[in-house]
Amino acid sequence: MQWLPRLLDFLARCKTLKLSDISDLPLIPLMNGDIAISLAKAQERTVFTTFSIVGVVSPELLTSLNILVIRPVPGLPSKPPINLGTLMAAFRSLGKDLRRLNEGIPRAEWQSLTLWMKDSLGSLRNLSQPDRDTFLAIPIFEAQRGGRTSTKALLPTTEIHMLPLGVQLSSIARYLPQSTYFADYNFRLSTALYGRSNQMLSHDDMFQRLRLPPHITADEHSHFPSVLRVITDRRHGGDLPGRPFIPDMDGVLRKPEELYDHRVESFIAAFGSRQAKFVHRNYRTDIDSFVRVGVRKDLDAPTLITCVVALDEDVRRGGFDWDRATGFWAVFADSNAVRELQLNTIANFRFIPYNTHRHDIPGFAEFARPLQDPDVASPRELVRAEHAPVVWTQRACFPTSLPTFISMVMPDLGVPTTEQVVNHLEILATEIAPQYPRNHSLQHDLIKTYDWLRAHIREAGHYLAQRSNSLLWLNVTNWTDEWTWRSSKQLIFDLRYDDPQNGHYDVKDRLLPYKDLLMIAGAHEQARLTIPEGFAPEGGMVHKEGLCLGLDFLRQNGWMTDIQFEVGGEVIQAHRAVLAATMDHFRVALTSTYQEGGAVASDNSPMLFPTVGITSAFAMRSVVEYAYSGTFPYPRCETTEDAGPALEDLLALLDLSNMWMIDGVKNKTQRAIIELGLVRQETYREILQRAEVCGARVLVTACRTTEAQVARWR
C-alpha cells in the first residue's frame, strides 16, 4: 500500500483529474483483512478510521464485529470522531442478533466499550429512533433473574426492570419471579430507560412482582428480614402491598392490620398465646417499622372490639384465664376508645371478670340466679352497683365502679331491663320473703324495686299484669306489722274494709304511693260515692241552738222526761213535747184525740210508748237523738268486724224512719251508709232491697253503681 499515499498526493496536484473521478475504485485499505473499499464507501458513517475511534474502542474489537475500520493512510480525508449514533448505525448495519452482539468478545474489551456508551447516554435522547432502538437492544447493563440461584449477566436494556431507588436487588432477588431480569437502580440505567416507565419499577410495581410464600420456613429467617425492611422502610406514608407480608409467631405471613404489638399489655391479656396475633420473635427488632405500616399498637374502638371477641372466644372454648381477663378489664374501663363504642357491639361477649358476691346476707345470695359462666360475664349480665338492689338475683355487679365517662357514652350499660326487675321482685316476694319475714334488708330491696318499677311504669305494666295473681305486693300499714302479701288482682283502693269472702282487700298505707303502678298491674279502685248536689238537708227544719241544747241536757239527765221506749233491754227516755214538735208521727200519736195502741202512763212515771217490731236500740235512740239535735251519731265502724253490726243498725234505722215517715232521719241514714263505705260487693244486694222498699233513692243509686263495678271485676 505504499503507492496509495503517492497516488493521493498526485491527485491533489493534478489539475485535470479529481478525487471524485475515482471515488468508486477500491483504493482504501481496511484493517478487516487484506481488502479495500472505495472512497465513496469510506465516507459512510458506519465506516470508521483509526483516528475517529481512538480512545473509544480498539480497532480489533470493531473488526472482530465486522465493522469496517480504515487503515491509517496519509492524505485521506478525515472523519469526525465516533459517537453513539454512528456506533449504533454500525451495529445495526451488521444484520446480526444484537442481543448476542458481545459473544466472542473479551469481557474486558466489551466492558470498556459499554462504559463509553454509558458515558455517552447524554446524547441518547438526540438519536434517531432506529439508533435509539439499537442501543436498547444490545447487552450493556448487568441484571439477573429473580429466584435463589440466578447470577448477573449483561442484557439488553429492553429486558431489564430497574428497582426503585434505595432497594438492593440482593435483598429481595430470591422472592422475585425467575422469568424477569432485574437491576439495581442507577442513574445511567434510569437515563437509558427514559420513556419506558413500565421497566422503571415503582415500589408498588415491585411489591406486585414479589413472590412471597404464605409461610416462612426456618431456613428463610436469615433472608426474609431484608425483604421486610425493604417493604417497611420504603413505605412510610405510602400504600402497602395488599397481601400478607409480616410473619406471625407460626411463620405465617399476615397483613399488618392483622398483627398486634407484643409490647402492649392489653393485647397480651386479650390474645394470650394466640400465635397468629403477634410478629415472629425473629423480626421484633423492627417492630417500630411494622407499627408504622399498620401493625396495631393503639387501643382504638375497632381494636377494642377485636380484643373483646378474642376473650369471648377463649371463654367459650374453655380457655378462660382470670389474670388475663382482669388485666384487660382494667385497660378497658380506663380506655378513651370506649367513648366510640356502642353497647350493642359488645353487649353479648363474655370478657368481664365479675364480682361473684351477690348480696351481703349469705342466705339471700342463695336465691341469685347463676350466670352462664361462673367466672366471667357479658355486659348484659352485669349491673352497676347503684342498681344492684333492684336486680341482684338476675345480674352480678361489675368488678369495679364504672368511670363516669363510660356511663355517659353508654347510658344503658349496667342498667337492668324491666323484665329482669319484675323477675327479681317475684323472687323477693315469693321465695325470699317466706323464709325471711319482716327482714330489714329485704324491706330495703323491696322499696327500691317498687320505686324502680314506678319510675318505669310504662314498660313494667305488661310484665306485672302477667303476674296479677302472684303475691308480689306487701300490703301493710306499717313495716312493723305482720307482713301480708297480696296479688294486684286482690287489691282495691278505697275499699276501706277487707272482704276475704270475695278475695278483695283494701290497699294499706305502704302501698298507697304505688297506686298508678298497682292499677296498671291489675288492681281496682272502689267507686267514690257522693251525695248529689241539691239533695235536701236532713230534716228540713231549723233548730234553735239554745233550745236544742237545753232540752237535750234535760233528756240526758232524765229530768222532766215523760215518755220512754224499751228496746232490746235498753230504756230510752224523752219529752213528749219535743217529739211531737219535731216529728209528725208523734204529734198525731200523742194528741188528746188519739192514743197509739198500748201507750200507757201513770201519774208518777213516764208514758211507755209501744215499740212493737222495733229490735234495734240504736235505731230508736237515733230517732230520739235526731228529735233533739237534728242529727245522730254514726255507729262505730273502725274495723272490718265493726262493719256488719253498723250496717245492721243503720238498715234498722232506715226501716224505722220509713215506717214513721221521718224523712230527715231517712236522708241522714242514707248518707251514713254511704260515707261509712258499707255499700260493698257482699252487702249491696241487701241494702238495695231495703232501700227500694223504703224509697231511699240515693242509696238505690249507690247500690246500682256498686253492682255495675262488681260485674267489671269479674
C-alpha positions in Angstrom: 0.0 0.0 0.0 3.0 2.3 -0.4 1.5 3.5 -3.6 -1.7 4.9 -2.1 -0.1 7.9 -0.4 1.8 8.8 -3.6 -1.5 8.4 -5.6 -3.3 10.7 -3.3 -0.5 13.2 -3.4 -0.6 13.1 -7.2 -4.3 13.6 -7.3 -4.0 16.5 -5.1 -1.6 18.2 -7.5 -3.3 17.1 -10.7 -5.2 19.8 -12.5 -7.2 17.6 -14.8 -8.1 14.6 -12.6 -10.2 15.0 -9.4 -10.6 12.6 -6.5 -14.3 12.3 -7.2 -13.4 10.8 -10.6 -12.0 7.7 -8.9 -14.4 7.5 -5.8 -15.8 4.2 -6.9 -12.4 2.5 -7.2 -11.5 0.1 -4.3 -8.4 2.0 -3.3 -8.9 2.4 0.5 -7.3 -0.3 2.6 -9.1 -1.7 5.7 -7.9 -3.3 8.9 -10.5 -6.0 8.3 -8.1 -8.3 6.4 -6.4 -7.8 3.0 -9.3 -5.9 1.4 -10.0 -2.3 0.3 -13.1 -0.2 -0.2 -13.9 2.7 -2.4 -13.5 6.3 -1.4 -17.3 6.7 -1.5 -17.8 3.7 0.8 -15.2 5.1 3.2 -17.3 8.2 3.6 -20.3 6.3 5.0 -21.0 6.9 8.8 -20.7 3.2 9.5 -17.1 3.1 8.4 -14.5 4.4 10.9 -10.9 5.4 10.8 -8.4 4.5 13.5 -8.2 8.2 14.3 -12.0 8.5 14.7 -12.2 5.7 17.3 -9.1 6.5 19.2 -9.7 6.4 22.9 -13.1 4.9 22.5 -12.7 1.4 21.2 -9.9 -0.7 19.8 -9.9 -1.3 16.0 -9.5 -5.0 16.8 -12.9 -5.1 18.7 -14.7 -3.4 15.8 -13.1 -5.5 13.1 -14.0 -8.6 15.2 -17.6 -7.5 14.8 -17.0 -7.0 11.1 -17.3 -3.2 11.4 -15.1 -1.6 8.7 -12.1 0.3 10.0 -9.8 2.1 7.5 -6.1 1.7 8.0 -4.2 5.0 8.7 -3.3 6.4 5.3 -1.7 9.9 4.9 -3.8 12.1 2.6 -7.2 10.5 3.2 -10.0 12.9 4.1 -10.5 13.0 7.9 -13.7 11.7 9.5 -15.4 13.1 12.7 -14.9 11.2 15.9 -17.1 8.3 16.6 -20.3 9.0 18.5 -23.1 7.0 20.0 -25.3 7.4 16.9 -22.6 6.3 14.4 -21.7 3.3 16.5 -25.4 2.3 16.8 -25.7 2.7 13.0 -22.7 0.5 12.5 -24.0 -2.2 14.9 -27.4 -2.1 13.1 -25.7 -2.5 9.7 -24.2 -5.8 10.6 -27.6 -7.5 10.4 -26.8 -9.6 13.5 -28.8 -10.5 16.6 -27.9 -7.5 18.6 -28.8 -9.3 21.9 -25.8 -11.6 21.2 -23.5 -9.0 19.9 -20.9 -9.4 22.6 -20.4 -13.1 22.1 -16.8 -13.9 21.4 -15.6 -10.6 22.5 -13.2 -10.5 25.5 -15.2 -9.4 28.6 -12.8 -6.6 29.5 -12.9 -5.1 26.0 -16.7 -5.2 25.9 -17.0 -3.6 29.3 -14.7 -0.8 28.2 -16.9 -0.2 25.2 -20.1 -0.3 27.3 -18.6 2.1 29.8 -18.0 4.5 26.9 -21.6 4.0 25.7 -23.0 4.6 29.2 -20.9 7.8 29.4 -22.4 8.9 26.1 -26.0 8.4 27.3 -26.5 12.2 27.5 -26.9 12.1 23.7 -29.4 9.2 23.7 -32.4 11.5 23.5 -31.0 13.2 20.4 -30.6 9.9 18.5 -32.9 8.8 15.7 -35.5 6.2 16.7 -33.6 3.4 14.9 -30.3 4.3 16.6 -32.1 4.5 20.0 -33.8 1.2 19.4 -30.4 -0.3 18.5 -28.9 1.0 21.8 -31.7 -0.6 23.8 -31.3 -3.9 22.0 -27.6 -4.5 22.8 -26.3 -6.0 26.1 -24.9 -3.1 28.0 -26.3 -3.3 31.7 -25.9 -6.1 34.2 -29.0 -7.7 35.5 -30.1 -11.0 37.0 -33.2 -13.1 37.1 -35.3 -13.4 40.2 -35.0 -16.5 42.3 -32.5 -18.1 44.6 -29.6 -19.2 42.3 -29.5 -16.6 39.5 -26.3 -14.8 38.6 -25.8 -11.4 37.0 -25.3 -11.1 33.2 -25.2 -8.3 30.6 -28.6 -7.9 29.0 -30.3 -5.5 26.5 -31.9 -2.6 28.2 -35.3 -3.7 26.9 -35.2 -6.8 29.0 -34.3 -5.2 32.3 -36.6 -4.0 35.1 -34.9 -1.4 37.3 -35.7 -1.5 41.0 -36.7 1.7 42.9 -34.1 3.9 44.4 -32.7 2.5 47.7 -33.8 -1.1 47.1 -30.9 -3.6 46.9 -31.5 -6.4 44.4 -29.6 -8.7 46.7 -32.1 -8.2 49.5 -35.1 -9.3 47.5 -33.9 -11.3 44.5 -34.9 -14.7 45.8 -38.5 -13.5 46.1 -38.7 -12.0 42.6 -40.0 -14.0 39.6 -37.4 -16.1 37.7 -38.9 -15.1 34.3 -37.8 -11.5 34.7 -34.4 -9.7 34.8 -33.9 -7.0 37.4 -31.2 -4.5 38.1 -30.4 -2.1 41.0 -31.3 1.5 40.5 -28.6 3.5 38.8 -28.6 6.9 37.1 -27.3 5.6 33.7 -29.8 2.8 33.5 -32.5 5.3 34.5 -31.4 7.5 31.6 -31.4 4.6 29.2 -35.0 3.7 30.3 -36.3 7.2 29.7 -39.8 6.9 28.3 -40.1 3.2 29.3 -41.9 3.7 32.6 -43.1 0.1 32.7 -39.4 -1.0 33.2 -38.7 1.6 35.9 -40.4 -0.1 38.8 -42.1 1.9 41.5 -42.5 0.4 45.0 -46.0 -0.7 44.1 -44.8 -2.4 40.9 -42.0 -4.1 42.9 -44.5 -5.3 45.5 -46.7 -6.7 42.8 -43.8 -8.8 41.5 -42.7 -10.1 44.9 -43.4 -13.8 45.2 -43.8 -14.1 49.0 -44.5 -17.6 50.3 -47.6 -18.0 52.6 -45.3 -19.4 55.3 -41.7 -18.6 56.2 -39.7 -21.7 57.0 -36.8 -21.9 59.4 -34.1 -21.7 56.7 -35.6 -18.5 55.4 -35.4 -16.5 58.6 -31.9 -15.3 57.6 -33.1 -13.9 54.3 -36.6 -12.6 54.9 -35.8 -9.7 57.3 -34.1 -7.9 54.4 -37.4 -8.1 52.4 -39.4 -6.8 55.3 -37.1 -3.9 55.7 -37.4 -3.0 52.0 -41.2 -3.0 52.4 -41.4 -1.1 55.7 -38.5 1.3 55.2 -39.8 2.4 51.9 -43.5 2.5 52.5 -43.8 5.1 55.3 -46.9 7.1 54.4 -47.4 5.1 51.2 -49.5 2.2 50.1 -48.7 -1.2 51.3 -48.9 -4.5 49.4 -52.5 -5.6 49.5 -51.5 -9.0 50.8 -49.8 -10.6 53.8 -46.0 -9.9 54.3 -45.2 -10.0 58.0 -44.6 -13.4 59.7 -46.6 -14.2 62.8 -45.3 -16.5 65.5 -46.1 -19.5 63.4 -44.2 -18.1 60.4 -47.5 -17.5 58.5 -47.5 -14.2 56.6 -50.1 -11.7 57.8 -51.2 -8.3 56.8 -50.0 -5.6 59.2 -53.5 -4.8 60.4 -53.9 -8.5 61.5 -51.0 -8.3 63.9 -50.6 -6.6 67.3 -47.6 -5.1 69.1 -46.4 -7.6 71.6 -45.2 -4.8 73.9 -48.8 -3.7 74.6 -50.0 -5.4 77.8 -53.7 -5.2 76.9 -53.0 -7.2 73.7 -51.2 -9.9 75.6 -54.1 -10.0 78.0 -56.7 -10.2 75.2 -55.0 -12.7 72.9 -53.0 -14.7 75.3 -50.9 -17.3 73.4 -52.5 -16.8 70.0 -49.6 -17.1 67.7 -51.4 -15.6 64.8 -51.8 -12.2 66.5 -48.1 -11.3 67.1 -45.0 -10.7 65.0 -42.5 -13.6 64.9 -39.7 -13.2 67.5 -37.0 -13.2 64.8 -38.4 -9.9 63.4 -39.3 -8.0 66.5 -36.3 -5.8 66.3 -38.2 -4.0 63.5 -41.5 -3.8 65.4 -41.5 0.0 65.3 -41.3 -0.1 61.5 -44.1 -2.6 61.4 -46.2 -0.3 63.6 -45.7 2.5 61.2 -47.0 0.4 58.3 -50.1 -0.9 60.2 -49.3 -3.3 63.0 -51.7 -2.4 65.7 -50.4 -0.6 68.8 -53.2 1.8 69.8 -56.3 0.5 71.5 -58.8 2.2 69.3 -62.5 1.2 69.1 -62.2 -1.5 66.4 -59.2 -3.0 68.1 -61.0 -2.9 71.4 -63.9 -4.9 69.9 -61.4 -7.4 68.4 -59.9 -8.0 71.9 -63.3 -8.4 73.4 -64.3 -11.0 70.8 -61.0 -12.9 71.3 -61.6 -13.2 75.1 -65.1 -14.3 74.5 -64.0 -17.0 72.1 -61.5 -18.3 74.6 -64.2 -18.4 77.3 -66.5 -20.4 75.0 -63.7 -22.8 74.3 -62.9 -23.2 77.9 -59.6 -21.3 77.8 -60.5 -18.6 80.3 -57.7 -17.1 82.2 -58.7 -14.9 85.2 -55.5 -12.9 85.2 -55.9 -12.1 81.5 -59.5 -11.0 81.9 -58.7 -8.9 85.0 -55.8 -7.2 83.2 -57.8 -6.5 80.1 -60.8 -5.1 82.1 -58.6 -2.7 83.9 -57.4 -1.3 80.5 -60.9 -1.4 79.0 -62.5 0.5 81.8 -59.9 3.2 81.5 -59.7 3.4 77.7 -60.8 6.5 75.9 -61.7 4.2 72.9 -64.8 3.2 74.8 -66.2 6.6 74.0 -66.5 5.5 70.4 -68.3 2.2 71.2 -71.9 1.4 71.2 -73.2 -1.0 73.8 -74.8 -3.4 71.3 -71.4 -4.1 69.7 -70.1 -5.7 72.9 -73.1 -6.5 75.0 -73.2 -10.2 74.5 -69.5 -11.0 74.6 -68.2 -12.6 77.8 -65.0 -10.9 78.9 -65.6 -9.2 82.3 -64.4 -11.0 85.5 -67.5 -10.1 87.6 -68.0 -9.7 91.3 -69.3 -13.1 92.5 -70.5 -11.5 95.8 -74.3 -11.1 95.1 -75.6 -10.0 98.5 -74.4 -9.0 102.0 -76.7 -11.6 103.5 -75.3 -15.1 102.6 -78.8 -16.6 102.8 -80.1 -14.2 100.3 -77.3 -14.9 97.9 -78.5 -18.5 97.6 -81.6 -17.2 95.7 -79.5 -15.4 93.0 -79.8 -16.9 89.5 -76.4 -18.2 88.4 -74.8 -16.6 85.3 -73.9 -18.5 82.2 -70.2 -18.7 83.2 -69.0 -18.9 86.9 -66.1 -16.5 86.4 -66.7 -14.1 83.5 -69.8 -12.4 82.2 -71.0 -10.2 79.3 -72.1 -6.6 79.9 -75.8 -7.6 79.6 -75.3 -9.9 82.6 -73.9 -7.3 84.9 -75.3 -4.3 86.7 -73.9 -1.1 88.2 -73.7 -1.2 92.0 -76.3 1.5 92.4 -78.9 -0.7 90.6 -78.0 -3.9 92.4 -80.9 -3.8 95.0 -83.5 -4.0 92.2 -81.9 -6.8 90.2 -79.2 -8.7 92.2 -81.0 -12.0 91.8 -80.7 -11.7 88.0 -77.4 -9.9 87.5 -74.0 -9.7 89.1 -72.1 -6.5 89.7 -69.2 -5.1 87.7 -65.8 -5.9 89.3 -65.1 -2.1 89.7 -67.1 1.1 89.6 -67.7 2.3 86.0 -65.9 5.6 85.2 -68.3 8.5 84.7 -67.4 8.9 81.0 -68.4 5.3 80.3 -71.8 5.8 81.9 -72.2 8.9 79.7 -71.4 7.3 76.4 -73.2 4.0 77.3 -76.1 5.0 79.5 -77.7 1.6 79.2 -74.5 -0.3 80.3 -75.2 -1.9 83.7 -78.8 -0.9 83.7 -81.3 -3.7 84.2 -84.2 -4.5 81.9 -87.7 -4.1 83.2 -88.4 -7.8 82.8 -85.4 -8.6 84.9 -86.6 -6.3 87.7 -90.0 -7.9 87.7 -88.4 -11.3 87.9 -86.3 -10.0 90.7 -89.4 -8.8 92.6 -91.1 -12.2 92.1 -88.1 -13.9 93.8 -88.0 -11.4 96.7 -91.7 -11.8 97.3 -92.4 -15.5 96.7 -89.1 -17.1 97.6 -87.1 -15.0 100.0 -89.9 -13.3 102.0 -91.4 -16.6 103.2 -88.1 -17.5 104.7 -87.1 -14.1 105.9 -90.3 -12.3 107.1 -90.0 -8.7 108.2 -86.3 -8.6 107.3 -84.9 -5.0 107.1 -82.6 -5.8 104.2 -85.4 -7.4 102.3 -87.6 -4.4 103.1 -84.9 -2.1 101.6 -84.7 -4.1 98.4 -88.5 -4.2 98.1 -88.9 -0.4 98.4 -86.1 0.1 95.8 -87.7 -2.4 93.5 -91.2 -0.8 93.8 -89.7 2.6 93.3 -87.8 1.5 90.1 -90.9 -0.1 88.6 -92.9 3.0 89.4 -90.3 5.1 87.6 -90.5 2.7 84.6 -94.3 2.2 84.8 -94.9 2.2 81.0 -92.5 -0.8 80.5 -93.4 -2.5 83.8 -97.2 -2.7 83.3 -97.0 -5.5 80.7 -94.9 -7.8 82.9 -96.7 -7.0 86.1 -100.1 -7.6 84.5 -98.9 -11.1 83.5 -98.4 -11.7 87.2 -101.6 -10.2 88.5 -102.3 -13.4 90.5 -98.8 -13.6 92.1 -98.4 -12.4 95.7 -95.9 -9.6 94.9 -97.3 -6.7 97.0 -96.6 -6.2 100.6 -99.9 -4.8 101.9 -99.2 -3.4 105.4 -100.0 -0.1 107.2 -96.6 -0.1 109.0 -93.5 -2.1 108.3 -93.6 -3.4 111.8 -97.0 -5.1 111.1 -97.3 -8.7 110.3 -96.3 -8.9 106.6 -99.2 -9.7 104.4 -98.7 -10.4 100.7 -101.4 -9.8 98.2 -101.7 -10.1 94.4 -102.6 -7.0 92.4 -105.9 -8.6 91.5 -106.9 -8.9 95.2 -106.2 -5.2 95.9 -108.9 -2.5 95.7 -108.2 1.2 96.5 -110.7 2.9 98.8 -112.4 -0.3 99.7 -111.9 0.6 103.4 -112.9 -2.8 104.7 -111.4 -6.1 103.7 -113.7 -8.6 102.0 -111.9 -12.0 102.5 -115.0 -13.9 101.3 -114.7 -12.5 97.9 -110.9 -12.2 98.0 -110.8 -8.4 98.0 -108.6 -6.3 100.3 -108.2 -2.7 100.9 -104.9 -1.2 99.9 -102.9 -0.3 103.0 -100.8 2.8 103.6 -97.4 1.4 102.5 -98.7 0.7 99.0 -100.7 3.9 98.5 -97.7 5.7 96.9 -97.7 3.0 94.2 -101.3 3.4 93.1 -100.6 4.0 89.4 -98.3 1.0 89.3 -100.8 -1.2 91.1 -103.7 -0.1 88.9 -101.7 -0.9 85.7 -100.7 -4.2 87.3 -104.3 -5.3 87.8 -105.6 -3.7 91.0 -109.0 -2.0 91.2 -110.5 1.1 92.8 -113.7 1.4 94.7 -116.0 4.0 93.1 -116.3 7.2 95.1 -119.9 7.5 96.2 -121.1 11.1 96.7 -124.3 12.9 97.7 -125.7 14.7 94.7 -125.9 18.4 94.7 -129.3 19.8 95.7 -130.1 16.8 98.0 -132.4 18.1 100.7 -130.7 18.7 104.1 -131.6 16.2 106.8 -134.8 17.2 108.5 -135.6 20.4 106.6 -136.1 22.2 109.9 -134.2 24.9 111.9 -133.3 24.3 115.5 -132.5 27.0 117.8 -129.2 26.1 119.3 -130.0 27.1 122.9 -133.4 25.3 122.9 -131.9 22.1 121.5 -129.0 22.0 123.8 -131.2 22.7 126.8 -133.8 20.1 126.0 -131.1 17.6 125.2 -129.4 18.3 128.5 -132.7 17.6 130.3 -133.1 14.3 128.4 -129.7 13.1 129.1 -130.1 13.7 132.8 -133.6 12.2 132.9 -135.2 15.4 134.1 -138.8 16.1 133.3 -139.0 13.2 130.8 -142.5 12.0 130.3 -142.1 9.3 127.7 -139.9 6.3 127.3 -139.1 3.4 124.9 -137.9 0.0 125.8 -135.9 -1.8 123.0 -133.5 -4.7 123.4 -133.4 -4.2 127.1 -132.5 -0.6 126.9 -134.7 2.2 128.2 -134.7 5.4 126.2 -136.3 8.5 127.8 -137.6 11.7 126.1 -140.0 14.6 126.3 -143.4 14.1 124.6 -143.5 17.8 123.7 -140.1 17.6 121.8 -141.1 14.5 120.0 -144.5 15.9 119.0 -142.9 19.2 118.0 -140.3 17.7 115.7 -142.0 14.7 114.2 -145.5 14.4 112.7 -145.7 10.8 113.8 -145.5 11.6 117.5 -147.7 14.7 117.2 -150.5 12.6 115.9 -149.9 9.8 118.3 -149.8 12.0 121.4 -152.7 14.3 120.8 -155.7 14.0 123.2 -157.8 12.6 120.4 -155.5 9.7 119.6 -153.6 7.1 121.6 -151.1 4.8 120.0 -152.1 1.3 120.8 -150.5 0.2 124.0 -149.2 3.6 125.2 -149.7 3.7 128.9 -148.7 6.0 131.7 -149.2 6.6 135.4 -149.4 9.8 137.3 -145.8 9.4 138.6 -144.0 7.7 135.7 -143.3 8.5 132.1 -145.5 7.1 129.4 -144.3 3.8 127.9 -144.5 4.2 124.2 -145.2 0.9 122.3 -142.2 -0.4 120.2 -143.7 -3.5 118.6 -141.4 -4.7 115.7 -138.5 -2.4 116.7 -135.5 -4.5 117.6 -132.6 -2.0 117.3 -131.9 0.1 120.3 -129.6 2.1 118.0 -132.4 2.9 115.7 -134.7 4.0 118.4 -132.0 6.0 120.2 -131.0 7.7 116.9 -134.7 8.8 116.3 -134.7 10.4 119.7 -131.3 12.0 119.2 -132.5 13.4 115.9 -135.6 15.0 117.6 -133.3 17.0 119.9 -130.3 17.9 117.7 -131.3 17.3 114.1 -128.7 14.6 113.7 -127.5 11.4 115.3 -124.0 9.8 115.8 -122.9 7.2 113.3 -122.4 3.7 114.7 -118.8 2.6 115.5 -117.2 1.4 112.3 -113.4 1.3 112.6 -112.6 -2.3 111.6 -113.9 -4.9 109.4 -115.5 -6.6 112.4 -117.4 -3.3 113.1 -118.9 -3.0 109.6 -121.5 -5.8 109.9 -123.2 -4.6 113.1 -123.0 -1.0 111.9 -124.8 -1.8 108.7 -127.4 -3.8 110.5 -128.2 -0.9 112.9 -128.4 1.6 110.0 -130.7 -0.5 108.0 -132.9 -0.9 111.1 -132.9 2.9 111.4 -133.8 3.2 107.7 -136.8 0.9 108.2 -137.9 2.8 111.3 -137.6 6.2 109.6 -139.6 4.9 106.7 -142.3 3.4 109.0 -142.7 6.6 111.0 -142.2 8.8 107.8 -139.3 10.7 109.3 -137.7 12.0 106.1 -134.8 13.8 107.8 -133.7 10.6 109.6 -134.1 8.6 106.3 -131.9 11.0 104.5 -129.3 11.1 107.2 -129.3 7.3 107.3 -128.6 7.1 103.6 -125.7 9.4 104.0 -124.3 7.4 106.9 -124.4 4.1 105.0 -122.5 5.7 102.0 -120.0 7.7 103.9 -119.0 4.7 106.1 -118.3 2.7 103.0 -120.9 0.0 103.8 -122.1 -0.4 100.2 -119.8 -3.2 99.1 -119.8 -6.3 97.0 -121.1 -8.5 99.7 -123.7 -6.0 101.0 -125.1 -4.1 98.1 -127.9 -6.6 97.3 -129.4 -6.5 100.9 -129.0 -2.7 101.0 -130.7 -2.3 97.6 -133.7 -4.4 98.6 -134.3 -2.4 101.8 -133.6 0.9 100.1 -136.2 0.2 97.4 -138.8 -0.7 100.0 -138.1 2.5 101.9 -137.9 4.7 98.8 -134.3 5.7 99.6 -133.4 7.0 96.1 -129.8 8.0 96.8 -129.0 4.7 98.4 -130.6 2.8 95.5 -128.3 4.7 93.0 -125.2 3.8 95.1 -126.1 0.1 95.1 -126.7 0.1 91.3 -123.2 1.7 90.8 -121.6 -0.9 93.0 -123.4 -3.7 91.2 -122.0 -2.5 87.8 -118.5 -2.2 89.2 -118.5 -5.7 90.7 -119.6 -7.0 87.3 -116.5 -5.4 85.7 -114.2 -7.0 88.3 -115.4 -10.4 87.3 
